[in-house]
Amino acid sequence: MECFFAGKEAFLQAQGQVGQEAIKQLEHEIALLSDIQHPNIVQYLGTGMMRNSIFFSGASKQGLSG
């Protein structure tokens, strides 16, 4: 069985109201991803930070159709 990995990087700019709102949205997205269990959705593996970026990682055991 093949396993596919997915990743997402978001640049954090935590200054001012716009930056704080972006961080809240990312926190919400992380909470949603960590709770979702569905065969058609990439399974959340974890989050990491480096400098001003946050990284999301996930994996799927299902093949891609197409």
C-alpha positions in Angstrom: 0.0 0.0 0.0 1.4 3.4 -1.0 1.5 6.2 1.5 1.3 9.9 0.4 2.6 12.8 2.5 1.3 16.3 2.5 2.7 19.5 4.0 1.8 23.1 4.4 3.9 26.1 5.4 2.5 29.3 6.7 4.6 32.4 7.4 3.8 34.0 10.8 3.7 37.7 11.1 2.3 38.2 14.6 2.3 42.0 14.6 -0.9 44.0 14.9 -4.5 42.9 14.7 -4.1 41.2 11.2 -1.2 39.0 12.5 -3.1 38.0 15.6 -6.2 37.1 13.6 -4.0 35.0 11.2 -2.6 33.1 14.2 -6.1 32.4 15.6 -7.1 31.0 12.2 -4.1 28.7 12.1 -4.8 27.5 15.6 -8.4 26.8 14.5 -7.2 24.9 11.4 -4.8 22.8 13.5 -7.6 21.9 15.9 -9.8 20.9 13.1 -7.1 18.8 11.3 -6.2 17.0 14.5 -9.8 15.9 15.0 -10.8 14.8 11.5 -10.7 11.0 10.8 -11.8 10.3 7.2 -10.3 8.1 4.5 -10.6 10.9 1.9 -8.8 13.5 4.0 -5.1 13.5 4.8 -4.5 12.4 8.4 -2.9 15.2 10.5 0.6 14.1 11.9 1.9 17.2 13.6 3.0 20.8 13.6 6.4 22.3 13.9 7.9 25.8 13.9 11.1 27.2 12.4 11.9 30.9 12.6 8.8 32.7 11.4 7.1 29.7 9.8 4.7 27.0 11.0 4.6 23.7 9.3 1.7 21.2 9.1 2.3 17.6 8.1 -0.1 14.8 7.2 -0.3 11.4 5.4 -2.7 9.3 3.5 -2.6 5.6 2.9 -5.0 5.8 0.0 -3.8 6.2 -3.6 -4.6 9.3 -5.6 -7.1 8.7 -8.4 -6.8 10.2 -11.8 
